[in-house]
Amino acid sequence: MKRPYQICSNCVMDTSDSRISFDKNGGCDHCNDFYEKVKPNWHPDERSRKELEAIAARIRSFGKDQEFDSILGLSGGADSSYMLHLAVKEFGLRPLVFHVDGGWNSEIAVNNIQVLVDKLGLDLYTEVINWEEMRDFQLAYFKSGVPHIDIPQDHAFIATLYNFAEKYNIRYILNGGNVSTEGVRNPMEWLYYGTDMPQIWDIIRQFGTIKMETYPFSSIFKHKIYLSYIKRVKVIKPLNYVPYVKSEAMQFLQREYGWKPYPQKHFESRFTKFYEGFWLPERFGFDTRRVQYSSLILTGQMTREEALEKLKKPAYDPETIDDEFSYIATKLNISVDELRHYFTMPKKFYWDYKNIVSVFVVGAKILKALGVEKSIKR
């Protein structure tokens, strides 16, 4: 039985998240989780900055005799761009800056990456994914019917990051994830784990048509066990240690580097723009702006009224969506009719395919119980 529609009285999360719950005041579990578990452990103040300075000193010491002291993946988005500025200009780090070209870069992303590395005097390492493999992988996810069709692109980025860290014996990974703009997590039903290898292989086996000979796969076990405990690789999230107001950061990047803003978070990729702007909300009713705006509401960067007003308009441009369909179809070498067939086909979800969701859930609980991942800054 379909539950009646309800929206949080504090943020803009609603029953499009099928597992959302509300308290007696109409506040949702996302807000309550933030106030009870996240905010008390998040202090982007002078004390926290000094802590980051100490971490940066350890990173510099570790890498003093090496070409790089850390690794940073640069997408061209605001978070990774501002993080790169902080790392180099304010904390004196020498990161290996890399970018994964999965075939979907927007012109703005290419510009933003180039102006940053040029002005900072850095070299850029670009990993180009075999397009035929990426194309087939992407189509396999369309054919599977699941919401999380961005996994082929996301997984390539994650796997390349860890592969580079291992190849260059780099101990520290700089990650742009942050509480300020990501205090609310996407429901698992919307965006599933990108490193569930049994599910990935199940979808490839059922819907793929070519061998994946060069695509960089990497499992959660490699990240959480082998690299974390054997190679002792640490993930640092610098933006959690400093005041990070996204609008101010974007203005700074524009002024100092000639960086250009995007219409929405994650729109540095043409595919993600189509996927999050149109595919998810129109096919599944999942609008990721609700998560993004709710995060900004909880961290005082947007009012609920502003968010509700923005949500009245679709995330995509109705006047250009036919062109977007044509672009995506042409890029994937299929007809627009075939792409529209995937849009109208029966919906599937992560539970319709092999998965190890229980491993992710239980593993997270064990790590928290052991105190391994209790810090918001990890």
C-alpha positions in Angstrom: 0.0 0.0 0.0 1.4 3.4 -1.0 2.0 5.6 1.9 0.4 9.1 1.9 2.7 11.9 0.8 4.6 13.8 3.5 7.5 16.3 3.4 9.8 17.1 6.3 8.8 20.2 8.3 12.5 21.2 8.6 14.2 20.2 5.4 12.8 19.2 1.9 13.2 15.4 2.1 9.9 13.6 1.5 8.3 10.3 0.9 10.0 9.8 -2.4 12.5 8.3 0.0 10.4 5.2 0.7 12.2 4.5 4.0 12.0 8.0 5.5 10.4 8.3 8.9 9.0 11.3 10.7 8.8 12.3 14.4 5.8 13.8 16.1 6.8 17.3 15.0 7.1 16.3 11.3 10.9 16.3 11.3 12.5 13.5 9.3 15.1 10.9 10.3 17.7 12.6 8.0 17.5 15.8 10.1 17.4 14.0 13.4 20.4 11.9 12.4 22.3 15.1 11.4 21.5 16.9 14.7 22.2 13.9 16.9 25.1 12.2 15.2 26.8 14.4 12.7 26.7 18.0 14.0 28.1 17.2 17.5 31.2 15.8 15.9 31.7 18.5 13.3 33.6 21.6 14.3 35.0 23.5 11.4 36.7 26.1 13.5 40.2 27.2 14.5 40.8 24.2 16.7 39.9 21.9 13.8 42.1 23.9 11.4 45.0 23.4 13.7 44.3 19.7 13.6 44.4 19.8 9.8 47.7 21.7 9.9 49.1 18.9 12.0 47.8 16.3 9.6 49.3 18.3 6.7 52.6 18.3 8.5 52.6 14.5 8.7 51.7 14.3 5.1 54.6 16.5 4.1 56.9 14.6 6.3 55.8 11.3 4.8 56.3 12.5 1.2 59.5 14.6 1.7 61.6 12.2 -0.3 58.9 11.3 -2.8 57.6 12.9 -5.9 54.1 13.3 -4.3 53.0 13.4 -0.7 49.3 12.7 -1.4 46.8 12.0 -4.1 43.8 14.1 -5.1 41.1 13.3 -7.7 40.0 16.4 -9.6 36.6 16.4 -11.3 36.4 20.1 -12.0 33.5 20.5 -9.5 33.5 23.0 -6.7 34.4 20.6 -3.9 37.5 19.0 -5.5 38.6 22.3 -7.0 38.5 24.2 -3.7 40.1 21.3 -1.9 43.0 21.4 -4.4 43.4 25.2 -3.7 43.5 24.6 0.0 45.9 21.6 -0.2 48.5 23.5 -2.3 48.2 27.1 -1.4 47.3 27.0 2.3 48.8 23.7 3.5 51.8 23.3 1.2 51.0 19.8 0.0 52.2 18.3 -3.2 49.4 16.0 -4.4 49.4 13.8 -7.4 46.4 15.4 -9.2 44.6 13.0 -11.5 41.4 13.0 -13.5 39.4 10.1 -14.9 38.1 10.7 -18.4 35.1 8.4 -18.8 34.0 10.0 -22.0 31.4 12.3 -20.5 33.3 15.5 -19.6 31.5 18.7 -20.1 33.3 21.7 -21.6 33.1 23.5 -18.3 34.7 20.6 -16.5 37.6 20.6 -18.9 38.1 24.3 -18.5 37.9 24.2 -14.7 40.5 21.4 -14.4 42.9 23.2 -16.8 42.7 26.6 -15.2 43.4 25.2 -11.8 46.4 23.0 -12.7 47.9 25.7 -14.9 47.6 28.5 -12.3 48.9 26.2 -9.5 51.8 25.0 -11.7 50.8 21.3 -11.3 51.0 18.3 -13.6 47.7 16.5 -14.4 47.5 12.7 -14.7 44.6 11.7 -16.8 43.3 8.2 -16.9 41.3 7.6 -20.1 38.8 4.7 -19.8 38.5 2.5 -22.8 35.3 3.9 -24.4 34.0 0.7 -25.9 34.1 -0.9 -22.5 32.6 2.1 -20.8 29.9 2.3 -23.4 29.0 -1.4 -23.0 29.1 -1.1 -19.2 26.8 2.0 -19.3 24.3 0.3 -21.6 24.3 -2.8 -19.3 23.1 -0.6 -16.5 20.4 1.0 -18.7 19.2 -2.5 -19.6 19.1 -3.6 -16.0 16.4 -1.1 -15.2 18.0 0.1 -11.9 18.2 3.7 -10.8 22.0 3.8 -10.1 23.1 3.9 -13.8 26.0 6.2 -12.9 28.0 3.4 -11.3 30.1 2.7 -14.4 31.4 6.3 -14.2 31.7 6.5 -10.4 33.4 3.1 -10.1 36.1 4.1 -12.6 36.9 7.2 -10.6 37.1 5.3 -7.3 39.1 2.4 -8.6 41.6 4.6 -10.4 42.1 6.7 -7.2 43.0 3.6 -5.2 45.1 2.1 -8.0 47.1 5.3 -8.3 47.7 5.4 -4.6 49.0 1.8 -4.6 51.1 2.3 -7.8 52.8 5.4 -6.5 53.0 4.2 -2.8 51.0 7.2 -1.6 49.7 6.9 1.9 47.3 9.8 1.9 44.2 10.3 -0.2 42.6 13.8 -0.2 38.8 13.4 -0.5 36.4 16.3 -1.3 33.5 14.7 0.6 32.2 17.1 3.3 29.4 17.6 5.8 28.8 21.2 4.7 27.1 20.2 1.4 26.6 16.4 2.0 25.2 16.3 5.5 22.3 14.3 4.2 23.0 11.1 2.4 21.2 9.9 -0.7 18.8 7.0 0.1 20.3 3.7 -0.8 17.3 3.0 -3.0 18.3 6.0 -5.1 22.1 5.7 -5.3 23.4 2.2 -4.4 27.0 1.3 -3.4 29.3 1.6 -6.3 31.8 -1.1 -5.1 29.4 -4.0 -4.8 31.3 -6.3 -7.1 28.8 -9.2 -7.1 26.1 -6.9 -8.3 28.3 -5.3 -10.9 29.4 -8.7 -12.3 25.8 -9.9 -12.2 24.6 -7.0 -14.3 27.5 -7.3 -16.7 26.9 -11.1 -17.1 23.2 -10.5 -17.9 23.4 -7.4 -20.1 27.0 -6.8 -21.2 28.2 -7.8 -24.7 32.0 -7.5 -24.5 34.9 -8.5 -22.3 35.9 -5.9 -19.7 39.7 -6.3 -20.3 41.0 -2.9 -19.2 38.3 -1.2 -17.1 39.7 -0.5 -13.6 37.6 -2.6 -11.2 38.1 -2.5 -7.4 36.2 -4.0 -4.6 35.1 -2.7 -1.2 37.4 -5.3 0.4 40.4 -3.8 -1.3 39.5 -0.3 -0.1 38.5 -1.1 3.5 40.9 -4.0 4.3 43.9 -4.4 2.0 44.7 -0.7 1.4 43.5 0.6 4.8 45.2 -2.0 7.0 47.9 -3.6 4.9 49.1 -0.6 2.9 47.9 1.8 5.6 46.4 4.3 3.2 44.4 7.0 5.0 41.6 9.1 3.5 41.6 12.8 4.6 38.6 15.1 4.1 40.1 18.6 4.4 36.8 20.5 3.8 35.5 19.1 7.1 38.2 20.9 9.0 37.6 24.4 7.7 34.6 26.6 7.3 33.2 25.7 3.8 30.4 27.8 2.4 29.9 26.6 -1.1 28.6 29.8 -2.6 31.6 31.7 -1.2 34.0 29.0 -2.4 32.6 29.2 -5.9 32.9 33.0 -5.9 36.5 32.6 -4.8 37.4 30.1 -7.5 35.8 32.2 -10.2 37.8 35.3 -9.0 41.1 33.6 -8.5 41.2 31.0 -11.2 38.6 31.8 -13.8 36.7 28.7 -12.7 33.1 28.4 -14.0 30.1 27.3 -12.0 27.6 24.5 -12.9 23.8 24.7 -12.8 23.8 21.9 -10.1 26.1 19.7 -8.1 27.7 16.9 -10.1 26.8 18.5 -13.5 30.5 18.5 -14.5 29.7 15.3 -16.3 27.3 15.4 -19.3 26.0 12.0 -18.3 25.4 12.8 -14.7 23.6 16.0 -15.7 21.2 13.9 -17.8 21.0 11.2 -15.2 20.4 13.3 -12.0 18.6 16.1 -13.8 16.1 14.1 -15.8 16.4 10.3 -15.6 16.2 9.8 -11.8 13.4 12.3 -11.1 11.3 11.6 -14.2 11.6 7.8 -14.2 11.8 7.0 -10.5 10.6 10.2 -8.8 14.0 10.6 -7.1 15.2 14.2 -7.2 18.8 14.5 -5.8 18.3 18.2 -5.3 16.2 17.3 -2.2 19.3 15.7 -0.7 21.6 18.6 -1.8 19.3 21.4 -0.6 18.5 19.6 2.6 22.2 19.5 3.4 22.5 23.2 2.7 19.4 23.9 4.9 20.9 21.9 7.8 24.2 23.7 7.6 22.7 27.2 7.3 23.5 27.9 3.6 19.9 27.9 2.3 16.5 28.4 3.7 13.7 25.8 3.4 11.7 28.4 1.5 14.4 29.0 -1.0 14.7 25.2 -1.6 11.0 24.8 -2.0 11.0 27.6 -4.6 13.8 26.0 -6.6 12.2 22.6 -6.5 9.1 24.0 -8.3 11.2 24.0 -11.5 12.6 20.8 -13.0 16.4 20.2 -12.7 16.5 19.9 -16.5 15.6 22.4 -19.2 12.4 21.1 -20.9 13.3 23.0 -24.1 16.6 21.2 -24.5 15.8 17.7 -23.1 15.2 16.3 -26.6 18.7 17.4 -27.6 20.0 15.8 -24.4 18.3 12.5 -25.3 19.8 12.7 -28.8 23.3 13.4 -27.4 23.2 10.5 -24.9 21.8 8.1 -27.5 24.3 9.1 -30.2 27.2 8.9 -27.7 26.1 5.3 -26.8 25.6 4.4 -30.4 21.9 3.6 -30.0 18.7 5.1 -31.3 16.7 7.7 -29.3 13.8 5.2 -29.4 16.0 2.5 -27.7 17.0 5.0 -25.0 13.3 5.9 -24.5 12.5 2.2 -24.2 14.9 2.0 -21.3 13.2 5.0 -19.8 9.7 3.3 -19.9 10.8 -0.3 -19.2 9.8 -2.0 -15.8 11.7 -0.5 -12.9 14.3 -2.6 -11.0 16.3 -1.9 -7.9 19.5 -3.2 -6.3 17.7 -6.0 -4.5 16.6 -7.5 -7.9 20.2 -8.5 -8.6 23.0 -10.3 -6.6 24.3 -8.0 -3.9 26.3 -7.9 -0.7 24.3 -5.1 0.9 24.4 -7.0 4.2 28.2 -6.9 4.1 28.2 -3.1 3.7 25.7 -2.6 6.5 27.2 -5.0 9.0 30.7 -3.9 8.1 29.8 -0.3 8.8 28.3 -1.2 12.2 31.4 -3.2 13.2 33.8 -0.4 12.2 31.8 2.2 14.1 31.6 -0.1 17.2 35.4 -0.5 17.0 35.7 3.3 16.7 37.5 3.0 13.4 35.0 5.3 11.6 33.6 7.3 14.4 35.1 10.6 13.2 33.2 12.7 10.8 36.5 13.7 9.3 37.4 10.3 8.0 
